[in-house]
Amino acid sequence: MLSRVSKTLFPKLPLCCILRFARAMSSQSAQRAFQLRVNPITGNSEWVVIEEDEPEEQTFNGGSQNALLVTTSYLDMLNDSHRNRAFREAIDKTISTPCHVLDIGSGTGLLSMMAARAMGSMTCRMVTACESYLPMVKLMKKVVRLNGMENQIKLINKRSDELKRGIDITSPAQVLVSEILDSELLGEGLIPSLQHAHDMLLVENPETVPYKATTYGQLVESTFLWKLHDLHGNEAKASDGILLVPTGLDNILGVKPQQYAFHCDAIGKEVKLLSEPFKIFEFDFWKRPDSHGETEVHVKSTNDGRVHAVISWWILQLDREGTIFYSTAPRWISLPGNTSHGDWCDHWKQCVWFVPGEGMSITKDEEVCLHAVHTDISISYNLKNQASRNEIMQYGFKNGDFKLILPPERIAIYGDSEWRHTMFSAISNSLQGRVDPLCIVADDSIFLTLLVAHLSKTSHVMSFFPGLQDKGFQYLQAVANSNGFSIDRVEFLNKRKTKLTMHDTHQKKVDLLIGEPFYYGMDGMLPWQNLRFWNERTMLDSVLSQDALILPCKAILKACALSVPDLWNSRCCLSKIEGFDHSVVNSTLGACGELPAEQECPCLPYFIWQCGNVKKLSEAFTVMEFDCSKPITSSCGKTQVPQLEL
């Protein structure tokens, strides 16, 4: 029911809003969609208009339709040969007689075409495909037409829960094929989609591909994962005197209690396994699922250690007989039967659930009780130690308590002693000799706001908190006393930077303009998109003093030549997928490799260290520099790539 695009279109940005309308066109109607996206340089929301009959641009600029699809996981998924083969084998095995097949979330139409081909020239056959995202609908039409199957598949541009029997589909479907799964399994609306399908669109006891899914977990110790969520335990090593999580306010700042998609193989050597894999939930696709479920799993520890996280994954059984499987398990897991690990892919990862605080200490052969709960879109866990039955390791705080939520990567940065020391030194040097300085924090940095107020007892600090908004100021109010400053010296500027005047700064020019930069909700940006700070420095130019210090004063764009075969294979040009020509999608999805000379490849953000096999081919080199001490200007750079080490 939920579109894959809702979670992957802008993977690290705020959720996009998609509105769909029909407009009259002579004797037929065409679709028009308005999609809300965020401009990473200005932080402003902008509408992108998508027309059903509008030709696609061959560029990846922010407003083009290509740019809307290139950041999704579709290309990576279509390059997953293990997945494609498993679905093809299961569909060929399941569909042996003429029937009505329903494909929910059809994407490029691959599963629909597999189903249509499986029925061959049988009479009384029908394939109905529904896809809610208009750019993907346009692409699917191209793919289906290229493969000569436009007369065998009925494509409907709706969500599955918008389909009406007797209007959109003439009869209930005997077979459901779907692939509306995310790394957690449930996050793309699997349960609501199955519920509506079983209630309104399918016959009783239908055939389904997949047949069922089972989630598994494992208890692990990992210093790396611990640093991603326990700031209270990690910042104790810092010597700057700043307390982001003061004693007694342990829950004031942290991560959202949820499962986080993560390439766990990348930290396999650092992870200490504390249990054998254990089964958690089983979801049957062939019958109506429940919206809520709970289970308790008693897990016997295999080592002494401290449980920092629960790593989880799932295994799909695609056929009724249980001979065709697909798994997202990490590579250290021995899979049963003929299940095998596929190639590296980015569209499905493992998931990590952080155990609160410093984790749970356990000894070998000790029993731990895992309480698991699923809603219709997520799965969560609580741990209970056998030695202390009353101590439940779970996220929670009293009603009315305030908690500021930050992403795990920012929690790890704030706990990094070296990073904090660098910031401490830079701000200390900037404040030297300044009396009653006025400082503006342009981004969402709670750390820099605290640092200035802590270091200069006569300073006045103004923070914009463009993403955190008043939550950032609420947090400062809660921790001010613990950090030795009065909150009346800190002010929240709740207005656009373009409209800031001397009246807002109390008729005083700004002495210090700073940022990390960190913009809440804008994680995973391309390096140059952090130049938003430079753009905002320009907007504030009229209120800066002549000797104002700008930190950071310079940005340097660096690059390095790498060999990343796993990532390349997941983004490479498509030809035939299980016999179906997909070459028409390459330019739209931003494929790399065998493209026309004039076709540019997209720039996409990745955590390279999580991208499978990586080999460094050159030393890092500077591409260009940006002088943030001056207003923003057009910049260009040209450099010689160092000799490659092939």
C-alpha positions as CSV (number, residue, x, y, z in Angstrom):
1,M,0.0,0.0,0.0
2,L,2.8,2.4,0.8
3,S,5.0,3.2,-2.2
4,R,8.7,2.2,-2.1
5,V,9.4,5.8,-3.1
6,S,8.1,7.1,0.2
7,K,11.2,5.7,1.9
8,T,13.8,5.7,-0.8
9,L,13.1,8.7,-3.1
10,F,15.2,11.0,-0.9
11,P,16.6,8.3,1.4
12,K,17.9,10.7,4.1
13,L,15.7,13.7,3.6
14,P,12.3,14.5,5.0
15,L,9.4,12.4,3.6
16,C,8.2,13.6,0.3
17,C,4.5,14.5,-0.1
18,I,3.0,13.1,-3.3
19,L,-0.4,14.4,-4.6
20,R,-2.1,12.9,-7.6
21,F,-4.8,14.5,-9.7
22,A,-6.5,13.7,-13.0
23,R,-7.0,16.4,-15.6
24,A,-9.1,16.3,-18.7
25,M,-7.5,15.7,-22.0
26,S,-9.9,15.6,-24.9
27,S,-11.7,12.3,-24.6
28,Q,-9.4,10.7,-22.1
29,S,-7.9,11.7,-18.7
30,A,-4.2,11.9,-17.9
31,Q,-2.5,11.9,-14.6
32,R,-0.6,14.8,-13.0
33,A,1.3,14.5,-9.7
34,F,2.8,17.2,-7.5
35,Q,5.7,16.1,-5.5
36,L,7.1,18.1,-2.6
37,R,10.9,18.0,-2.2
38,V,13.5,19.9,-0.2
39,N,16.2,22.0,-1.8
40,P,19.3,21.0,0.1
41,I,21.1,24.3,-0.5
42,T,18.3,26.7,0.6
43,G,16.4,24.3,2.9
44,N,13.2,25.4,1.2
45,S,10.4,23.1,0.1
46,E,9.6,23.0,-3.6
47,W,7.0,21.4,-5.7
48,V,7.9,19.2,-8.7
49,V,5.1,18.7,-11.3
50,I,5.0,15.3,-13.0
51,E,2.9,15.0,-16.1
52,E,1.9,11.6,-17.5
53,D,2.4,12.6,-21.1
54,E,5.4,14.8,-20.5
55,P,8.7,13.6,-22.1
56,E,11.5,12.7,-19.7
57,E,14.6,14.8,-19.4
58,Q,18.0,13.2,-19.9
59,T,19.5,15.0,-17.0
60,F,19.7,14.5,-13.2
61,N,19.1,18.1,-12.0
62,G,16.9,18.5,-9.0
63,G,13.7,19.3,-10.8
64,S,13.8,16.6,-13.5
65,Q,11.8,13.4,-13.3
66,N,15.0,11.4,-13.8
67,A,16.3,12.9,-10.6
68,L,13.2,11.7,-8.8
69,L,13.8,8.0,-9.8
70,V,17.6,7.9,-9.8
71,T,17.8,8.1,-6.0
72,T,15.3,5.2,-5.4
73,S,16.3,1.6,-4.9
74,Y,14.8,0.4,-8.2
75,L,18.0,0.0,-10.1
76,D,19.8,-1.7,-7.3
77,M,16.9,-4.1,-7.0
78,L,16.7,-4.9,-10.7
79,N,20.4,-5.7,-10.6
80,D,19.9,-8.2,-7.8
81,S,20.0,-11.4,-10.0
82,H,19.5,-13.7,-6.9
83,R,16.2,-12.0,-6.2
84,N,15.1,-11.9,-9.8
85,R,15.8,-15.6,-10.3
86,A,14.0,-16.6,-7.1
87,F,10.9,-14.7,-8.1
88,R,10.9,-16.1,-11.6
89,E,11.3,-19.7,-10.4
90,A,8.5,-19.3,-7.8
91,I,6.1,-17.7,-10.3
92,D,6.8,-20.3,-13.0
93,K,6.2,-23.0,-10.3
94,T,3.0,-21.4,-8.8
95,I,1.2,-20.3,-12.0
96,S,0.5,-23.4,-14.0
97,T,-3.1,-22.8,-15.1
98,P,-5.0,-19.8,-16.5
99,C,-5.9,-17.4,-13.7
100,H,-6.2,-13.8,-12.6
101,V,-2.9,-12.5,-11.2
102,L,-2.7,-9.3,-9.1
103,D,0.7,-7.5,-8.8
104,I,0.9,-5.0,-6.0
105,G,3.6,-2.3,-6.3
106,S,4.5,-3.4,-9.8
107,G,7.5,-1.1,-10.4
108,T,8.9,-1.8,-13.9
109,G,6.5,-4.6,-14.3
110,L,9.0,-7.4,-14.0
111,L,6.8,-9.7,-11.9
112,S,3.7,-8.9,-14.0
113,M,5.6,-9.9,-17.1
114,M,6.8,-13.1,-15.4
115,A,3.3,-14.0,-14.5
116,A,2.0,-13.3,-18.0
117,R,4.7,-15.4,-19.6
118,A,4.1,-18.2,-17.2
119,M,0.5,-18.5,-18.5
120,G,1.7,-18.4,-22.1
121,S,-1.1,-18.5,-24.6
122,M,-3.7,-19.9,-22.2
123,T,-7.2,-18.5,-22.5
124,C,-9.0,-16.8,-19.6
125,R,-5.7,-15.3,-18.3
126,M,-5.4,-11.9,-16.8
127,V,-2.7,-9.9,-15.1
128,T,-3.6,-6.7,-13.2
129,A,-0.7,-4.5,-12.0
130,C,-1.1,-1.5,-9.7
131,E,1.6,1.1,-9.2
132,S,0.9,4.3,-7.3
133,Y,4.0,6.4,-8.3
134,L,3.4,8.2,-11.6
135,P,7.1,8.4,-12.8
136,M,7.3,4.6,-12.3
137,V,4.0,4.0,-14.1
138,K,5.4,5.9,-17.1
139,L,8.6,3.8,-17.0
140,M,6.6,0.5,-16.7
141,K,4.6,1.3,-19.8
142,K,7.9,1.7,-21.7
143,V,9.2,-1.6,-20.4
144,V,6.0,-3.6,-21.1
145,R,5.7,-2.1,-24.6
146,L,9.4,-2.9,-25.4
147,N,8.7,-6.5,-24.5
148,G,5.5,-6.7,-26.5
149,M,3.2,-7.4,-23.5
150,E,1.1,-4.3,-23.3
151,N,-2.0,-6.3,-24.3
152,Q,-1.4,-8.9,-21.6
153,I,-1.1,-6.6,-18.6
154,K,-3.6,-4.1,-17.3
155,L,-1.7,-1.3,-15.5
156,I,-3.6,0.9,-12.9
157,N,-2.0,4.0,-11.5
158,K,-3.4,3.6,-8.0
159,R,-2.4,2.3,-4.6
160,S,-3.7,-1.2,-4.0
161,D,-6.0,0.0,-1.3
162,E,-7.7,2.3,-3.8
163,L,-8.7,-0.6,-6.1
164,K,-12.4,-1.3,-6.3
165,R,-13.7,-4.7,-7.3
166,G,-16.1,-4.4,-10.2
167,I,-14.5,-1.1,-11.2
168,D,-10.8,-1.5,-11.4
169,I,-10.8,-5.3,-11.4
170,T,-13.6,-7.4,-12.7
171,S,-13.1,-10.4,-10.5
172,P,-11.0,-11.4,-7.5
173,A,-7.5,-12.6,-8.2
174,Q,-6.4,-16.2,-7.7
175,V,-2.7,-15.3,-7.4
176,L,-0.9,-12.4,-5.7
177,V,2.6,-11.5,-6.6
178,S,4.2,-8.7,-4.8
179,E,7.5,-7.4,-3.5
180,I,6.6,-4.6,-1.1
181,L,9.3,-5.3,1.4
182,D,12.0,-3.2,3.1
183,S,15.0,-4.2,5.2
184,E,12.8,-4.4,8.3
185,L,10.2,-6.4,6.2
186,L,7.1,-4.4,7.2
187,G,8.1,-0.7,6.6
188,E,6.6,-0.4,3.1
189,G,3.1,-1.3,4.3
190,L,3.2,-5.1,3.8
191,I,0.6,-5.9,6.4
192,P,-2.0,-3.2,5.5
193,S,-1.6,-4.1,1.8
194,L,-2.1,-7.8,2.4
195,Q,-5.1,-7.1,4.7
196,H,-6.9,-5.0,2.1
197,A,-6.0,-7.5,-0.7
198,H,-7.4,-10.5,1.2
199,D,-10.5,-8.5,2.2
200,M,-11.3,-7.0,-1.2
201,L,-9.2,-8.2,-4.1
202,L,-8.3,-11.9,-3.7
203,V,-10.2,-15.2,-3.6
204,E,-10.2,-17.2,-0.4
205,N,-7.0,-19.2,0.1
206,P,-5.1,-17.6,-2.9
207,E,-1.7,-18.6,-4.2
208,T,0.9,-16.0,-3.3
209,V,4.5,-15.3,-4.3
210,P,6.2,-15.0,-1.8
211,Y,4.5,-17.6,0.3
212,K,5.8,-16.4,3.7
213,A,8.5,-14.5,5.4
214,T,10.4,-15.3,8.7
215,T,12.4,-12.8,10.7
216,Y,15.4,-13.8,12.7
217,G,17.7,-12.1,15.2
218,Q,21.1,-12.5,17.0
219,L,22.5,-10.8,20.1
220,V,25.8,-9.0,19.5
221,E,28.4,-7.0,21.2
222,S,29.8,-4.1,19.2
223,T,31.7,-1.0,20.3
224,F,31.0,0.5,16.9
225,L,27.2,0.1,17.3
226,W,27.3,1.2,20.9
227,K,28.9,4.5,19.9
228,L,26.0,5.1,17.5
229,H,23.4,5.5,20.3
230,D,24.9,5.8,23.8
231,L,26.1,9.4,24.0
232,H,26.0,9.5,27.8
233,G,28.5,6.6,28.0
234,N,30.8,7.9,25.3
235,E,31.1,11.6,26.1
236,A,32.5,10.8,29.5
237,K,35.9,10.5,27.8
238,A,35.7,14.1,26.5
239,S,37.6,16.8,28.4
240,D,35.8,19.9,27.2
241,G,33.4,20.2,30.1
242,I,30.3,20.0,27.8
243,L,27.6,17.7,29.0
244,L,25.2,16.9,26.2
245,V,23.6,14.2,28.4
246,P,24.0,15.3,32.0
247,T,23.8,12.8,34.8
248,G,20.1,12.5,35.8
249,L,19.0,13.4,32.3
250,D,20.0,10.1,30.6
251,N,17.0,10.2,28.3
252,I,17.3,13.9,27.2
253,L,19.1,13.1,24.0
254,G,19.2,9.9,21.9
255,V,18.2,8.0,18.8
256,K,14.7,7.0,17.8
257,P,13.8,3.5,19.1
258,Q,13.5,1.7,15.9
259,Q,15.3,-0.8,13.7
260,Y,18.0,0.8,11.5
261,A,19.0,-0.7,8.1
262,F,22.7,-1.4,8.1
263,H,25.3,-3.4,6.2
264,C,26.4,-5.5,9.1
265,D,29.0,-7.4,7.0
266,A,31.0,-4.2,7.0
267,I,31.6,-4.5,10.7
268,G,31.7,-8.3,10.8
269,K,35.3,-8.4,12.2
270,E,34.4,-6.0,15.0
271,V,31.2,-7.8,16.1
272,K,31.2,-10.4,18.9
273,L,28.4,-12.9,18.6
274,L,26.6,-13.6,21.9
275,S,24.0,-16.0,20.7
276,E,23.0,-18.4,18.0
277,P,20.4,-17.0,15.5
278,F,16.8,-17.2,16.7
279,K,13.4,-17.1,15.0
280,I,11.2,-14.1,15.9
281,F,8.1,-13.7,13.7
282,E,6.6,-15.5,10.8
283,F,4.3,-13.8,8.3
284,D,2.1,-15.8,5.9
285,F,1.3,-14.0,2.7
286,W,-1.4,-16.5,1.7
287,K,-3.7,-15.5,4.6
288,R,-4.8,-12.2,6.2
289,P,-2.1,-11.0,8.7
290,D,-2.8,-9.3,12.0
291,S,-1.9,-5.7,12.6
292,H,-0.3,-6.5,16.0
293,G,1.7,-9.4,17.3
294,E,3.9,-10.2,20.3
295,T,6.2,-13.0,21.2
296,E,8.8,-13.9,23.8
297,V,12.0,-15.7,22.7
298,H,14.3,-17.2,25.3
299,V,17.8,-16.9,24.0
300,K,20.8,-18.8,25.5
301,S,24.0,-16.8,25.4
302,T,27.0,-18.4,23.8
303,N,29.7,-16.0,25.2
304,D,30.4,-13.7,28.0
305,G,29.9,-10.1,26.9
306,R,27.7,-7.1,26.8
307,V,24.7,-7.0,24.5
308,H,24.8,-3.7,22.6
309,A,22.4,-4.6,19.8
310,V,20.0,-7.1,18.2
311,I,20.9,-7.7,14.6
312,S,17.9,-9.0,12.5
313,W,17.2,-10.2,9.0
314,W,14.5,-12.1,7.2
315,I,14.2,-15.1,4.9
316,L,11.5,-15.3,2.2
317,Q,10.0,-18.6,1.3
318,L,8.7,-17.9,-2.2
319,D,6.9,-21.2,-3.0
320,R,4.4,-23.2,-1.0
321,E,6.6,-26.4,-1.0
322,G,9.5,-24.6,0.6
323,T,12.2,-25.1,-2.1
324,I,12.9,-21.5,-3.2
325,F,14.3,-19.0,-0.7
326,Y,15.8,-15.5,-0.5
327,S,17.7,-14.3,2.6
328,T,19.0,-10.9,3.8
329,A,21.2,-12.6,6.5
330,P,24.7,-11.4,7.1
331,R,27.4,-13.6,5.5
332,W,28.5,-15.0,8.9
333,I,25.2,-16.9,9.1
334,S,25.0,-20.4,7.8
335,L,21.8,-20.6,5.9
336,P,19.6,-23.8,5.8
337,G,19.0,-26.1,2.9
338,N,19.5,-24.6,-0.6
339,T,19.3,-21.0,0.6
340,S,22.4,-19.0,-0.4
341,H,23.8,-15.6,0.1
342,G,23.3,-13.3,-2.9
343,D,25.6,-10.6,-4.2
344,W,26.0,-7.4,-2.3
345,C,23.0,-5.1,-2.7
346,D,21.9,-1.9,-1.2
347,H,18.1,-2.2,-1.4
348,W,17.9,-4.8,1.4
349,K,20.2,-4.8,4.3
350,Q,20.2,-6.2,7.8
351,C,18.6,-4.2,10.7
352,V,20.1,-3.1,14.0
353,W,18.1,-2.5,17.2
354,F,20.2,-0.7,19.8
355,V,20.0,-1.9,23.4
356,P,19.7,1.2,25.6
357,G,22.6,2.7,27.5
358,E,25.7,0.6,27.9
359,G,23.8,-2.6,27.0
360,M,23.2,-5.7,29.0
361,S,26.0,-7.7,30.6
362,I,25.6,-11.4,30.2
363,T,27.6,-14.6,30.9
364,K,27.9,-17.7,28.8
365,D,24.9,-20.0,29.0
366,E,22.8,-17.3,30.6
367,E,19.2,-17.0,29.4
368,V,17.9,-13.7,28.0
369,C,14.3,-13.1,27.3
370,L,13.6,-11.1,24.1
371,H,10.1,-9.6,24.0
372,A,9.3,-8.7,20.4
373,V,6.3,-6.6,19.2
374,H,5.2,-5.9,15.7
375,T,2.7,-3.3,14.5
376,D,1.5,-3.0,10.9
377,I,4.7,-1.2,9.9
378,S,7.5,-2.0,12.3
379,I,9.1,-4.4,14.7
380,S,10.6,-3.5,18.1
381,Y,12.3,-5.4,20.9
382,N,12.8,-5.3,24.7
383,L,15.4,-7.4,26.6
384,K,15.0,-8.9,30.0
385,N,18.0,-10.4,31.9
386,Q,17.4,-13.7,33.8
387,A,19.6,-12.5,36.6
388,S,17.5,-9.3,37.1
389,R,14.0,-10.0,35.9
390,N,12.8,-6.6,37.1
391,E,15.3,-4.8,34.9
392,I,13.9,-4.5,31.4
393,M,16.2,-3.1,28.7
394,Q,13.8,-0.9,26.7
395,Y,13.4,2.6,25.4
396,G,11.0,4.6,27.3
397,F,10.4,7.7,29.4
398,K,7.7,9.1,31.5
399,N,4.8,11.0,29.9
400,G,5.8,14.6,29.7
401,D,9.5,14.0,29.7
402,F,11.3,15.7,26.8
403,K,13.7,13.8,24.5
404,L,15.6,15.2,21.6
405,I,15.9,12.7,18.8
406,L,19.1,12.8,16.6
407,P,20.3,10.3,13.9
408,P,22.8,7.7,15.0
409,E,25.6,9.2,12.9
410,R,25.3,12.5,14.8
411,I,25.2,10.8,18.1
412,A,28.5,9.1,17.2
413,I,30.1,12.4,16.1
414,Y,29.0,14.1,19.4
415,G,30.7,11.3,21.3
416,D,33.9,11.5,19.4
417,S,36.6,13.1,21.6
418,E,38.8,14.1,18.7
419,W,36.0,15.9,16.9
420,R,34.9,17.7,20.1
421,H,38.5,18.8,20.8
422,T,38.8,20.3,17.3
423,M,35.6,22.2,17.8
424,F,36.6,23.3,21.3
425,S,39.9,24.7,20.1
426,A,38.4,26.5,17.1
427,I,35.7,28.2,19.2
428,S,38.0,29.0,22.1
429,N,40.5,30.8,19.7
430,S,37.7,32.7,18.0
431,L,36.3,34.0,21.3
432,Q,39.7,35.2,22.7
433,G,39.7,39.0,23.2
434,R,36.1,39.5,22.4
435,V,33.9,41.3,25.0
436,D,30.2,40.5,25.1
437,P,30.3,38.8,21.7
438,L,27.1,38.1,19.7
439,C,27.2,34.7,18.1
440,I,24.8,33.2,15.6
441,V,24.6,29.4,15.2
442,A,23.2,29.0,11.6
443,D,22.5,25.3,11.7
444,D,21.0,22.7,14.0
445,S,24.1,22.3,16.2
446,I,23.2,22.0,19.8
447,F,26.9,21.3,20.6
448,L,28.2,24.6,19.2
449,T,25.4,26.5,21.0
450,L,26.3,24.9,24.3
451,L,30.0,25.3,23.7
452,V,29.9,29.1,23.1
453,A,27.6,29.7,26.1
454,H,29.9,27.5,28.2
455,L,33.2,29.2,27.1
456,S,32.1,32.8,27.2
457,K,30.1,33.8,30.2
458,T,29.3,37.2,28.6
459,S,28.3,36.0,25.2
460,H,24.8,36.2,23.7
461,V,24.0,33.2,21.5
462,M,21.3,33.1,18.8
463,S,20.4,29.8,17.2
464,F,18.2,29.2,14.2
465,F,17.7,25.5,14.6
466,P,16.1,25.3,11.1
467,G,15.3,21.7,11.4
468,L,15.0,21.1,15.1
469,Q,13.0,24.3,15.6
470,D,11.8,24.8,19.2
471,K,12.8,21.3,20.2
472,G,16.4,22.5,20.0
473,F,15.7,25.3,22.4
474,Q,13.7,23.1,24.7
475,Y,16.8,20.8,24.9
476,L,19.0,23.8,25.8
477,Q,16.7,24.9,28.5
478,A,16.9,21.4,30.1
479,V,20.7,21.2,30.1
480,A,21.7,24.8,30.7
481,N,22.3,24.5,34.4
482,S,24.4,21.4,34.0
483,N,26.6,23.2,31.6
484,G,27.1,26.3,33.8
485,F,25.3,29.0,31.9
486,S,22.0,31.0,32.1
487,I,19.5,30.2,29.4
488,D,18.6,33.9,29.2
489,R,21.9,34.3,27.2
490,V,20.6,32.0,24.5
491,E,17.9,32.9,22.0
492,F,16.0,30.9,19.5
493,L,15.6,32.8,16.2
494,N,12.3,31.5,14.7
495,K,12.4,33.4,11.4
496,R,13.9,33.1,7.9
497,K,17.5,34.2,7.6
498,T,16.6,36.4,4.6
499,K,14.4,38.5,6.9
500,L,16.9,38.9,9.8
501,T,17.5,42.6,10.6
502,M,19.5,44.6,13.2
503,H,16.2,44.8,15.2
504,D,16.4,41.0,15.7
505,T,20.0,41.2,16.8
506,H,19.2,44.0,19.3
507,Q,21.0,46.7,17.2
508,K,24.2,44.8,17.4
509,K,26.4,43.4,14.7
510,V,27.2,39.7,14.8
511,D,30.8,38.8,15.9
512,L,30.8,35.1,15.3
513,L,28.8,33.0,12.7
514,I,29.3,29.3,13.1
515,G,27.9,25.9,12.1
516,E,29.2,22.3,12.0
517,P,27.4,22.3,9.5
518,F,24.5,20.0,10.5
519,Y,21.0,20.3,9.3
520,Y,18.5,18.0,10.9
521,G,16.7,15.8,8.5
522,M,19.2,16.4,5.7
523,D,21.6,13.6,6.4
524,G,23.2,11.6,3.6
525,M,23.7,14.7,1.4
526,L,26.3,15.0,-1.3
527,P,29.4,16.9,0.0
528,W,28.7,20.1,-1.9
529,Q,25.1,20.2,-0.6
530,N,26.6,21.2,2.8
531,L,27.3,24.5,1.1
532,R,24.0,25.5,2.5
533,F,26.0,27.1,5.3
534,W,27.8,29.3,2.7
535,N,24.5,30.3,1.2
536,E,23.1,31.2,4.7
537,R,26.3,33.1,5.5
538,T,25.6,35.2,2.4
539,M,22.0,35.9,3.5
540,L,23.2,37.1,6.9
541,D,25.9,39.4,5.4
542,S,24.1,42.6,6.3
543,V,24.1,41.9,10.1
544,L,27.8,40.7,10.2
545,S,30.4,43.0,11.7
546,Q,33.4,43.9,9.6
547,D,35.7,41.7,11.7
548,A,33.2,38.9,12.1
549,L,34.6,35.4,12.2
550,I,33.0,32.7,10.0
551,L,33.4,29.1,11.1
552,P,33.9,27.1,9.0
553,C,35.8,29.7,7.0
554,K,36.6,27.4,4.1
555,A,35.3,24.2,2.5
556,I,37.5,21.9,0.5
557,L,36.0,19.3,-1.9
558,K,38.3,16.3,-2.1
559,A,38.0,13.1,-4.1
560,C,39.7,9.8,-4.4
561,A,39.6,7.2,-7.2
562,L,38.2,3.9,-6.0
563,S,37.4,0.5,-7.3
564,V,34.0,-0.5,-5.9
565,P,32.9,-3.5,-8.0
566,D,30.0,-4.5,-5.7
567,L,28.5,-1.0,-5.8
568,W,29.2,-0.7,-9.5
569,N,27.4,-4.0,-10.2
570,S,24.4,-2.8,-8.3
571,R,24.2,0.4,-10.4
572,C,25.3,-0.9,-13.8
573,C,23.3,-0.8,-17.0
574,L,20.5,-3.3,-17.4
575,S,19.9,-5.4,-20.5
576,K,17.7,-8.5,-20.1
577,I,16.4,-9.6,-16.7
578,E,15.2,-13.2,-16.7
579,G,14.5,-12.8,-20.4
580,F,12.8,-9.4,-20.3
581,D,14.5,-6.4,-21.9
582,H,15.0,-3.5,-19.4
583,S,17.5,-1.4,-21.4
584,V,14.9,1.3,-21.7
585,V,15.2,2.1,-18.0
586,N,18.9,2.8,-17.8
587,S,18.9,6.5,-18.5
588,T,15.9,7.2,-16.2
589,L,17.2,5.2,-13.3
590,G,20.7,6.6,-13.6
591,A,22.6,3.5,-14.5
592,C,26.3,3.6,-15.0
593,G,28.5,2.1,-17.7
594,E,27.4,1.6,-21.3
595,L,25.6,4.9,-21.8
596,P,25.5,7.3,-24.7
597,A,28.5,9.7,-24.7
598,E,26.2,12.7,-23.9
599,Q,24.5,10.9,-21.0
600,E,25.8,11.9,-17.7
601,C,26.0,9.6,-14.7
602,P,24.4,10.7,-11.4
603,C,26.2,11.7,-8.2
604,L,24.8,9.8,-5.3
605,P,25.8,9.7,-1.6
606,Y,27.0,6.4,-0.1
607,F,28.8,5.2,3.0
608,I,31.6,3.8,0.9
609,W,32.9,1.6,3.8
610,Q,29.6,-0.3,3.7
611,C,29.7,-0.9,-0.1
612,G,31.2,-4.3,-0.1
613,N,34.6,-4.8,-1.8
614,V,36.5,-1.4,-2.0
615,K,40.0,-0.8,-3.2
616,K,41.7,2.6,-3.1
617,L,43.3,3.5,-6.5
618,S,44.7,6.9,-5.8
619,E,45.6,9.3,-3.0
620,A,43.0,11.9,-2.1
621,F,43.2,15.1,-4.2
622,T,41.6,18.5,-4.0
623,V,39.0,19.3,-6.6
624,M,38.1,22.8,-5.5
625,E,37.9,25.2,-2.5
626,F,35.1,27.4,-1.2
627,D,35.8,30.6,0.7
628,C,33.0,30.9,3.3
629,S,34.4,34.0,4.8
630,K,33.0,35.9,1.7
631,P,29.6,35.9,0.2
632,I,28.7,32.9,-2.1
633,T,29.9,33.0,-5.7
634,S,29.9,30.7,-8.6
635,S,32.8,28.3,-8.3
636,C,34.5,25.8,-10.7
637,G,37.5,23.6,-10.4
638,K,39.7,21.5,-12.5
639,T,42.4,19.1,-11.3
640,Q,44.6,16.3,-12.5
641,V,43.7,12.9,-11.0
642,P,46.8,11.3,-9.5
643,Q,48.3,8.2,-11.1
644,L,46.0,5.2,-10.5
645,E,47.3,2.1,-8.8
646,L,45.5,-0.6,-10.7
